[in-house]
Amino acid sequence: MSVEWVDISNHEKITELGQRVLNEGEISRNEAEWLFQLENQVDIYDLLSWSNRIREHYKGNKIHLCSIVNTKAGGCSENCKFCSQSAAYTTESPKYEFVDSEPVRQAAEEAKDNQVTALGLVAAWKGLSEGPVLDEVCNQIEKLAKSGTVRPDASLGLIKDQVVADRLKKSGLQCYNHNLETSERFFPEVCSTHSFEERIETIQYLKNAGIKICSGGIFGMGETLSDRCDMAFRLKDLKVNVVPINLLNPVEGTPLSERPNIDPMEALKCIACFRLILPRQEIMIAGGRAVNLRDLQSMIFMAGASALMVGNYLTTLNQTVEQDLQMLKDLGLDPDWGNHNFQDQEADSESTECSLEKPCDCN
């Protein structure tokens, strides 16, 4: 029997970095790069133990749930290589125009019944500008906000005008999803019909309007570990609120259809790295988790995830909401956020204990 010796210096360095973040410090870009490069299984489990402690420190046992409703499907003019809704590719993705308010109302009621905090209205198009479509979008957001069922969120593409962002805010929109998708370096390999800078510009308009930002990306498109690290630090610089991490689920007909699934332990390691870089943010695991993580899905919380997208995705299936709720119950995690207003992300907040332990009205 052979014995493989473990490099204790790695353990000591991981411990030093984890303890620093637990003490409300930060890790550097070079230190984060080192964590992304870890390969030894023992070291990765060491990292996961610290990311779990950090999640517990900043989030308690609360898990933020969200779901989405596709309000306009297919025929998108953009050529994002991962997306089955792009008009540039031939896929079996459904196609329909902007829906009326009834499917949105039904999705909101279902979300509320499943303890989901937020419902995101998603549309497959390049973006929003002033006009009848924006009027209809704002009307649906306003109805959802007034219903009191769930928090109204949206993912509606690029925004090129501050007036549009301000109108969304006025209608009652609280949080907007606009993913960076990957690093600035790798982005041209993913999409050529709009730029990385346009995505940053959209986020800035939304932040100016006082809308919370949900922005993350996709692992497994061919990017390097450095690209993933770069994306995490760009999101940190932007001070986003929610960081959705998607794991590529290759769809037939798209340019990335032949990409292999990401290794489960590799995905968990990268989630843990994001938690150390972004200790106060919601790290949400979204698309592709069932396909890529398989039996290791429950380990995303040990890796530092504090949020979960439940229900089916835009064009692919997820495990059932009932399975997800049972998974949380088995792990002793609580999806009941009450009035989740992101207050726990404030470094000087004195009400974190309140927001973590019970629903409240602190705004």
FIFITOR-296706 format. One record per residue: z, x, y of N, C-alpha, C in turn. Coordinates in pm, whole numbers, padded with zeros to 5 digits, always signed. Atoms other than C-alpha are relative to their C-alpha. Layout:
FIFITOR-296706
ZXYZXYZXY...
This chain:
FIFITOR-296706
+00000+00085-00120+00000+00000+00000+00000+00087+00124+00007-00077-00123-00100+00138+00338+00073-00073+00111-00072+00056-00114+00099+00084+00656-00076+00032+00127+00068-00021-00128-00075+00033+00992+00104+00000+00110-00100-00014-00104+00146+00160+01270-00046-00068+00129+00027+00070-00125+00166-00045+01588+00034+00092+00116-00022-00082-00119+00134+00134+01921+00105-00068+00087-00110+00064-00073+00472+00054+02078-00019+00009+00151+00024-00011-00144+00346+00167+02418-00072-00125+00051+00064+00126-00038+00123-00143+02425+00102-00111+00016-00107+00101-00007+00425-00361+02354+00080+00016+00129-00080-00026-00120+00617-00197+02635-00076-00038+00127+00080+00032-00118+00331-00238+02883-00018-00151+00015+00013+00146-00004+00272-00605+02791+00131-00062+00047-00132+00051-00040+00646-00666+02827+00024+00020+00149-00020-00029-00143+00652-00500+03170-00081-00095+00087+00087+00089-00078+00360-00709+03295+00048-00145-00009-00048+00136+00017+00493-01032+03148+00128-00025+00077-00126+00015-00071+00839-00978+03291-00022-00002+00150+00028-00002-00143+00693-00900+03632-00047-00137+00048+00050+00133-00038+00504-01232+03642+00111-00104-00013-00112+00092+00019+00810-01415+03507+00096+00009+00118-00086-00021-00117+01002-01266+03802-00074-00032+00130+00079+00049-00113+00735-01416+04033-00075+00111+00074+00085-00106-00053+00545-01093+04084-00145-00023-00042+00142+00012+00033+00172-01029+04032-00046+00122-00078+00062-00114+00067-00046-00812+03812-00129+00036+00075+00118-00048-00072-00331-00603+03951-00128-00029-00079+00130+00017+00066-00702-00630+03870-00012+00096-00118+00010-00098+00109-00684-00310+03659+00093-00035-00115-00094+00039+00106-00378-00433+03469-00053-00120-00077+00058+00118+00067-00548-00765+03397-00116+00041-00089+00113-00048+00080-00860-00584+03276+00051+00061-00130-00058-00060+00120-00641-00391+03032+00043-00109-00099-00041+00110+00087-00497-00717+02896-00120-00066-00066+00120+00060+00057-00845-00865+02848-00058+00086-00112+00059-00092+00097-00939-00556+02645+00084+00013-00127-00084-00010+00120-00654-00594+02393-00074-00051-00122+00069+00039+00123-00785-00613+02037+00092-00014-00119-00092+00006+00114-00492-00556+01802+00067-00136-00006-00056+00133+00017-00368-00887+01662+00147-00007+00044-00142-00003-00037-00003-00787+01711+00015-00001+00152-00006-00004-00146-00067-00708+02078-00036-00136+00059+00040+00131-00051-00241-01041+02130+00113-00101-00016-00115+00090+00018+00055-01231+01982+00112+00034+00098-00097-00044-00099+00281-01025+02207-00033-00061+00136+00047+00057-00126+00073-01137+02506+00023-00151+00003-00018+00145+00007+00084-01501+02391+00146-00040+00020-00141+00035-00016+00462-01496+02374+00041+00003+00147-00032-00008-00143+00478-01392+02740-00070-00111+00079+00070+00109-00071+00215-01642+02854+00071-00133-00024-00076+00122+00029+00418-01914+02684+00127-00006+00085-00122-00004-00084+00737-01804+02863-00035-00029+00146+00040+00020-00140+00551-01798+03195-00037-00146+00024+00030+00143-00013+00412-02148+03137+00128-00082+00008-00127+00073+00000+00762-02275+03057+00075+00020+00132-00072-00030-00124+00903-02104+03366-00054-00081+00117+00061+00066-00115+00655-02260+03609-00027-00148-00022+00042+00138+00028+00571-02589+03434+00097-00080-00084-00089+00071+00089+00863-02676+03211-00074-00043-00126+00069+00048+00120+00747-02889+02917-00108-00104+00035+00097+00098-00045+00501-03095+03124-00144+00047-00023+00143-00026+00021+00133-03114+03031-00079-00106+00078+00080+00087-00086-00110-03261+03286-00126-00042-00076+00117+00052+00070-00369-03487+03121-00101-00057+00098+00105+00065-00078-00703-03583+03272-00112-00041-00094+00118+00041+00074-01016-03757+03151-00114-00020+00099+00117+00014-00086-01367-03810+03285-00083-00121-00042+00097+00105+00029-01624-04087+03309-00133+00043+00062+00132-00043-00046-01994-04004+03337-00065-00115+00075+00051+00110-00080-02117-04219+03625-00152+00007+00021+00145-00015-00005-02474-04082+03624-00038+00111-00097+00024-00094+00109-02616-03909+03316-00145+00047-00005+00132-00056+00027-02911-03677+03252-00089+00012+00122+00101-00014-00104-03211-03579+03459+00041+00087+00116-00045-00086-00110-03028-03319+03667-00107+00103+00034+00105-00093-00045-03259-03100+03875+00037+00147-00019-00043-00139+00013-03051-02785+03815-00026+00052-00141+00037-00057+00130-03125-02545+03529+00113+00081-00064-00114-00068+00064-02774-02440+03418-00026+00008-00150+00046-00023+00137-02845-02289+03076+00090-00061-00107-00092+00057+00098-02540-02442+02907-00010-00152-00006-00013+00144-00024-02608-02800+03020-00111-00082-00065+00097+00087+00067-02776-03064+02805-00052-00109+00091+00045+00104-00091-02815-03290+03109-00108+00049+00098+00103-00055-00087-03062-03060+03284-00137-00056-00037+00136+00049+00023-03413-03203+03326-00093+00112-00047+00082-00114+00040-03541-02853+03249-00007+00015-00152-00008-00018+00145-03452-02887+02879-00017-00133-00072+00017+00119+00082-03534-03132+02602+00118-00012-00096-00119+00022+00083-03211-03259+02449+00013-00149-00029-00025+00140+00033-03075-03582+02307+00108-00061+00089-00101+00051-00093-02839-03628+02601-00044-00133+00059+00037+00129-00059-02828-03986+02734-00040+00013+00146+00044+00002-00140-02991-04072+03067+00021-00140+00056-00012+00128-00071-02888-04348+03306+00037+00028+00144-00026-00015-00143-02857-04401+03679+00145-00033+00032-00139+00019-00043-02537-04439+03880+00051-00138-00040-00054+00125+00056-02320-04704+03716+00075-00080+00106-00080+00081-00092-02143-04994+03885+00148+00027-00025-00143-00032+00003-01766-05006+03924+00071-00045-00127-00070+00054+00115-01684-05195+03602+00030+00107-00107-00032-00106+00097-01719-04898+03358+00108+00095+00052-00103-00086-00059-01507-04692+03598+00137-00066-00010-00126+00074+00008-01239-04962+03610+00054+00002-00144-00042+00000+00140-01233-04983+03230+00051+00137-00044-00044-00136+00033-01208-04604+03197+00136+00030+00061-00128-00022-00067-00919-04602+03446+00113-00069-00074-00102+00074+00074-00728-04868+03253+00032+00070-00132-00019-00071+00126-00781-04680+02926+00077+00130+00023-00069-00124-00032-00669-04357+03088+00149-00025+00024-00140+00032-00030-00350-04516+03219+00076-00032-00128-00063+00036+00127-00272-04659+02874+00032+00122-00084-00017-00122+00079-00301-04307+02731+00079+00109+00073-00084-00092-00076-00064-04145+02984-00079+00108+00073+00086-00095-00071-00354-03973+03161+00025-00013+00150-00033-00001-00142-00276-03871+03520-00121-00025+00089+00116+00002-00090-00628-03840+03661-00127-00036-00074+00131+00032+00054-00977-03978+03604-00105+00058+00093+00104-00062-00080-01275-03774+03721-00133-00073-00012+00134+00059-00003-01600-03943+03826-00101+00114+00004+00094-00112+00014-01882-03711+03716-00143-00052+00008+00141+00039-00012-02252-03729+03806-00090+00121-00021+00097-00106+00027-02547-03523+03683-00109-00003+00107+00099-00018-00106-02731-03435+04003+00034+00128+00074-00026-00126-00068-02755-03139+04238+00122-00008+00090-00114+00011-00090-02505-03269+04489-00007-00124+00085-00015+00117-00086-02407-03519+04755-00041+00031+00143+00029-00008-00143-02544-03575+05103+00022-00139+00058-00022+00129-00064-02504-03854+05355-00111-00097-00037+00098+00101+00036-02676-04179+05261+00060-00105-00092-00048+00111+00083-02652-04483+05031+00078+00045-00124-00070-00046+00120-02545-04282+04726+00143+00041+00035-00134-00037-00043-02251-04131+04913+00082-00124+00032-00071+00125-00030-02161-04480+05035+00054-00063-00129-00042+00060+00126-02148-04607+04676+00108+00082-00068-00103-00088+00057-01952-04305+04555+00135-00023+00069-00124+00020-00075-01693-04350+04830+00060-00137-00028-00047+00134+00033-01672-04721+04752+00072-00002-00134-00064-00004+00132-01591-04650+04387+00130+00079+00004-00123-00078-00013-01335-04384+04476+00108-00082+00069-00096+00082-00074-01169-04620+04723+00059-00108-00089-00049+00102+00092-01144-04895+04460+00097+00060-00101-00086-00066+00099-00996-04652+04209+00132+00041+00063-00122-00041-00068-00746-04518+04461+00092-00120+00026-00079+00119-00031-00633-04868+04561+00055-00068-00124-00044+00066+00123-00597-04980+04198+00136+00053-00047-00127-00058+00041-00305-04743+04144+00010+00035-00147-00004-00028+00144-00403-04684+03782+00012+00150-00029+00000-00145+00020-00481-04310+03791-00040+00068+00131+00042-00076-00118-00542-04036+04046-00153+00012-00001+00146-00012-00003-00909-04046+04157-00044+00144+00025+00060-00132-00013-01086-03713+04099-00151-00017-00010+00145+00009+00009-01457-03633+04108-00062+00137-00024+00082-00120+00018-01720-03378+04007-00143-00042+00026+00125+00059-00047-02033-03458+04204-00098+00103+00055+00096-00102-00035-02210-03128+04253+00023+00063+00136-00008-00077-00124-02283-02925+04565+00020-00091+00121-00018+00067-00129-02170-03032+04911-00042+00098+00108+00057-00089-00102-02359-02888+05208+00041-00037+00141-00034+00052-00132-02191-03071+05494+00148-00037+00003-00141+00033-00012-01830-03097+05612+00023-00151+00010-00013+00146-00015-01889-03464+05696+00012-00067-00137-00005+00057+00134-01948-03541+05326+00138+00021-00061-00133-00028+00053-01624-03372+05220+00105-00084+00069-00097+00080-00075-01432-03552+05495-00006-00146-00042+00012+00139+00043-01571-03888+05383+00062-00021-00138-00062+00010+00131-01464-03822+05025+00152-00006+00011-00144+00000-00023-01113-03744+05144+00047-00134+00056-00038+00127-00063-01101-04056+05360-00005-00115-00100+00012+00107+00099-01207-04270+05062+00116+00000-00099-00114-00007+00090-00899-04156+04870-00010+00106-00107+00014-00107+00099-01029-03861+04669+00109+00104+00018-00108-00098-00008-00746-03621+04586-00039+00137-00054+00034-00128+00063-00905-03354+04368-00147-00001-00041+00144-00010+00027-01264-03232+04324-00024+00118-00093+00036-00107+00092-01400-03032+04032-00134+00062+00038+00125-00073-00024-01658-02765+04111+00019+00140-00058-00025-00124+00071-01660-02483+03860-00083+00116+00054+00078-00122-00027-01760-02127+03941-00088+00033-00120+00066-00019+00128-01873-02118+03574+00021+00139-00058-00014-00137+00049-01851-01738+03549+00019+00091+00122-00014-00093-00112-01837-01424+03764-00122-00007+00090+00114-00006-00091-02059-01373+04066-00111+00087-00057+00099-00090+00058-02233-01087+03881-00084-00070-00106+00070+00059+00114-02323-01296+03575-00065-00135+00034+00047+00135-00032-02398-01626+03752-00154-00013-00003+00147+00014+00004-02776-01557+03799-00056-00008-00142+00043+00011+00139-02799-01530+03419+00019-00141-00054-00034+00135+00044-02667-01886+03393-00082-00106+00073+00069+00100-00082-02844-02069+03677-00079+00070+00110+00083-00059-00106-03129-01990+03918-00041-00101+00107+00041+00102-00096-03175-02321+04105+00098-00016+00115-00091-00012-00115-02870-02266+04324+00083+00126-00021-00068-00129+00003-02649-01970+04404+00151-00014-00017-00146-00008+00007-02291-01866+04343+00060-00027+00137-00050+00019-00137-02246-01860+04722+00004-00147+00039+00000+00143-00029-02339-02229+04741+00121-00070-00064-00117+00060+00066-02060-02309+04498+00127+00033+00079-00114-00038-00084-01810-02115+04708+00001-00082+00128+00011+00078-00123-01936-02294+05019+00049-00143-00023-00045+00135+00032-01878-02632+04851+00152-00007-00007-00145-00003+00011-01521-02539+04767+00066+00012+00137-00058-00017-00133-01456-02431+05125-00006-00130+00080+00008+00129-00069-01581-02764+05266+00109-00095-00050-00101+00088+00058-01351-02949+05026+00141+00039+00042-00132-00047-00043-01051-02733+05111+00024-00034+00147-00012+00035-00141-01118-02789+05480+00037-00148+00018-00027+00143-00007-01102-03164+05413+00138-00036-00055-00132+00027+00056-00762-03130+05243-00003-00053-00142+00014+00044+00139-00890-03203+04892+00041+00113-00093-00040-00100+00099-00731-03022+04597-00122+00044-00080+00116-00058+00068-00965-02796+04402+00027+00024-00147+00002-00026+00144-01032-02797+04029-00123+00086-00026+00114-00091+00019-01248-02495+03946+00032+00103-00106-00018-00098+00108-01290-02278+03639-00136+00045-00050+00127-00046+00053-01567-02183+03404-00008-00015-00150+00031+00010+00142-01702-02134+03054+00008+00138-00063-00001-00123+00078-01626-01863+02799-00104-00013-00111+00090-00003+00115-01890-01763+02548-00147-00009+00032+00142+00010-00038-02217-01763+02745-00072+00134-00006+00059-00134+00002-02277-01390+02699+00060+00090+00106-00067-00079-00103-02051-01272+02981+00091+00105-00064-00091-00104+00049-01834-00962+02945+00145-00041+00028-00141+00023-00029-01455-00950+02946+00028+00025+00148-00016-00026-00143-01481-00802+03296-00046-00118+00084+00046+00120-00070-01678-01108+03405+00109-00107+00000-00107+00099+00009-01396-01331+03283+00115+00037+00093-00107-00049-00087-01142-01118+03466-00038-00020+00146+00048+00019-00138-01352-01126+03784+00010-00147+00042-00007+00141-00032-01373-01505+03768+00144-00043+00027-00141+00036-00019-00995-01536+03732+00050+00043+00137-00048-00049-00129-00932-01322+04039-00072-00068+00116+00067+00076-00106-01197-01507+04243+00068-00136+00018-00071+00128-00007-01021-01834+04157+00137+00017+00066-00128-00029-00065-00693-01675+04262-00020+00014+00151+00027-00019-00143-00843-01570+04596-00029-00134+00069+00034+00131-00055-00972-01925+04649+00119-00096+00002-00121+00084+00006-00624-02066+04576-00032-00140-00053+00031+00129+00062-00759-02339+04350+00126-00057-00064-00118+00067+00054-00517-02592+04200-00005-00016-00151+00019+00019+00144-00657-02662+03853-00112+00091-00046+00100-00094+00054-00846-02410+03640-00043-00048-00138+00048+00043+00132-01047-02578+03362-00070+00114-00071+00065-00100+00084-01141-02340+03083-00077-00074-00109+00086+00059+00101-01436-02453+02873-00045+00109-00096+00050-00091+00102-01547-02289+02550-00138-00051-00041+00137+00045+00019-01923-02301+02507-00018-00071-00134+00040+00076+00118-02034-02570+02263-00152-00007+00004+00145-00009-00014-02402-02476+02216-00069-00130-00039+00072+00125+00023-02632-02778+02241-00146+00031-00027+00140-00022+00037-02971-02784+02071-00091-00042+00115+00095+00028-00107-03252-02769+02324+00030+00077+00128-00036-00080-00118-03064-02559+02581-00023+00148-00031+00023-00143+00024-03127-02184+02628+00114+00071-00072-00115-00063+00066-02777-02107+02495+00030-00061-00136-00025+00073+00125-02819-02313+02179+00030+00092-00118-00021-00093+00112-02812-02003+01956+00121+00089+00019-00118-00082-00021-02500-01850+02104+00105-00030-00106-00106+00025+00099-02223-01803+01843+00125-00055+00068-00127+00048-00053-01891-01980+01889+00092+00117+00028-00097-00103-00032-01619-01774+02050+00109+00003-00106-00108-00014+00098-01354-01638+01813+00127-00065+00053-00119+00070-00050-01036-01853+01836+00105+00091+00063-00103-00089-00055-00800-01560+01891-00048+00065+00129+00056-00053-00125-01033-01417+02156+00016-00102+00112-00016+00105-00101-01027-01751+02337+00145-00011+00044-00142+00011-00033-00647-01769+02319+00047+00117+00085-00034-00118-00080-00615-01413+02452-00045-00017+00144+00052+00016-00137-00834-01495+02752+00076-00107+00077-00083+00102-00065-00636-01812+02826+00131+00062+00046-00127-00065-00034-00319-01602+02820-00017+00093+00121+00026-00087-00115-00474-01351+03061-00009-00082+00129+00008+00087-00117-00558-01635+03300+00139-00045+00044-00136+00043-00037-00195-01752+03284+00075+00110+00074-00069-00107-00070-00065-01410+03387-00059+00025+00139+00064-00019-00130-00317-01389+03672+00030-00117+00092-00015+00124-00076-00264-01751+03783+00123-00076-00049-00120+00058+00062+00098-01830+03694+00036-00140+00048-00038+00131-00054+00138-02137+03921-00108-00107-00016+00109+00097+00009-00201-02301+03866+00010-00081-00130+00020+00072+00124-00273-02575+03616-00116+00066-00074+00108-00053+00082-00473-02411+03339-00033-00106-00104+00041+00114+00081-00664-02689+03170-00104+00041-00103+00099-00026+00105-00843-02657+02838-00086-00124-00014+00092+00114-00008-01152-02873+02845-00104+00009-00111+00107+00012+00097-01490-02873+02673-00002+00109-00106+00022-00094+00109-01551-02709+02336+00123+00042-00077-00120-00051+00068-01192-02671+02222+00003-00037-00148-00003+00041+00140-01229-02870+01898-00094+00085-00085+00100-00076+00074-01542-02681+01791+00040+00147-00013-00028-00144-00002-01422-02333+01887+00138+00035-00055-00137-00035+00040-01047-02343+01820+00039-00058-00135-00025+00064+00130-01046-02572+01517+00151-00022-00023-00140+00023+00033-00698-02560+01356+00097+00068+00096-00088-00070-00093-00563-02340+01636+00011-00070+00136-00004+00069-00129-00593-02602+01911+00140-00006+00060-00136+00013-00053-00217-02644+01941+00052+00129+00061-00046-00128-00052-00182-02273+02023-00041+00023+00145+00039-00018-00141-00345-02321+02364+00121-00004+00092-00118+00011-00086-00002-02409+02504+00084+00127-00009-00065-00130+00012+00153-02091+02365-00076+00103+00081+00083-00093-00079-00138-01913+02536+00014-00025+00150-00025+00022-00142-00029-02067+02866-00063-00123+00060+00061+00120-00054-00230-02387+02903+00107-00102+00038-00094+00101-00046-00049-02655+03101-00070-00132+00030+00076+00122-00025-00322-02920+03120-00107-00013-00108+00091+00028+00110-00561-03085+02881-00094-00113+00040+00094+00109-00017-00879-03287+02914-00004-00078-00131-00003+00083+00120-00856-03577+02671-00112-00102+00006+00115+00089+00009-01116-03823+02551-00126+00083-00017+00126-00070+00021-01481-03736+02494-00048+00067+00129+00055-00071-00114-01667-03495+02720-00127-00070+00046+00118+00065-00056-01990-03566+02907-00104-00034-00106+00105+00023+00101-02228-03527+02613+00044+00042-00140-00050-00042+00131-02011-03397+02326+00132-00067-00029-00120+00070+00043-01719-03534+02126+00122+00091+00002-00129-00068+00005-01354-03436+02137+00080-00063-00114-00087+00072+00092-01071-03514+01896+00059-00119+00074-00043+00124-00062-00916-03853+01960+00121+00022+00091-00116-00007-00090-00663-03914+02238+00128-00013-00081-00119+00018+00084-00418-04030+01972+00040+00130-00068-00030-00130+00061-00446-03694+01797+00060+00096+00102-00052-00088-00104-00389-03511+02125+00144-00037+00037-00135+00043-00036-00082-03720+02213+00098+00033-00112-00087-00036+00111+00060-03663+01865+00025+00151-00001-00015-00146-00007-00004-03288+01901+00105+00037+00104-00098-00028-00105+00194-03285+02227+00140-00040-00045-00131+00046+00047+00477-03486+02071+00058+00096-00102-00045-00094+00104+00496-03251+01772+00048+00132+00060-00035-00127-00064+00521-02953+02010+00115-00016+00101-00108+00022-00096+00792-03113+02225-00047+00006+00143+00058-00004-00134+00559-03133+02525-00019-00142+00053-00005+00132-00062+00556-03422+02770-00117-00022+00095+00112+00026-00090+00240-03570+02929+00034-00091+00118-00038+00094-00106+00438-03801+03161+00035+00075+00127-00018-00073-00125+00390-03634+03499+00052-00089+00113-00035+00087-00111+00469-03944+03703-00098+00021+00114+00085-00026-00117+00337-03872+04053-00029+00149+00008+00032-00143+00004+00167-03538+03991-00075+00038+00128+00059-00031-00131+00101-03400+04339-00014+00149+00026+00021-00145-00009+00071-03025+04268+00113+00071+00075-00109-00062-00076+00403-02959+04443+00060+00119-00074-00056-00110+00079+00510-02733+04157-00074+00131+00022+00075-00122-00025+00243-02484+04271+00045+00072+00126-00044-00060-00125+00418-02417+04600+00112+00100-00027-00097-00106+00028+00608-02088+04590+00136-00028+00060-00127+00023-00067+00874-02209+04832+00052-00142-00019-00042+00137+00022+00910-02560+04691+00142-00005-00054-00135+00019+00050+01269-02672+04643+00009-00121-00092+00000+00123+00078+01161-02980+04448-00065+00015-00135+00066-00023+00127+01006-02816+04142+00075-00065-00114-00079+00057+00108+01294-02926+03920-00020-00150-00007+00021+00143-00006+01246-03282+04035-00134-00038-00061+00133+00037+00045+00873-03286+03969-00020+00029-00148+00017-00033+00140+00913-03131+03626+00082-00089-00092-00089+00070+00091+01199-03334+03487-00017-00151-00002+00014+00146-00001+01119-03691+03593-00099-00041+00108+00091+00049-00105+00868-03900+03788+00075-00020+00130-00067+00018-00127+00945-03909+04156-00103-00032+00108+00087+00034-00110+00802-03999+04492-00003+00108+00106-00002-00107-00099+00834-03661+04658-00143+00039+00035+00135-00032-00044+00519-03599+04863+00003+00113+00100
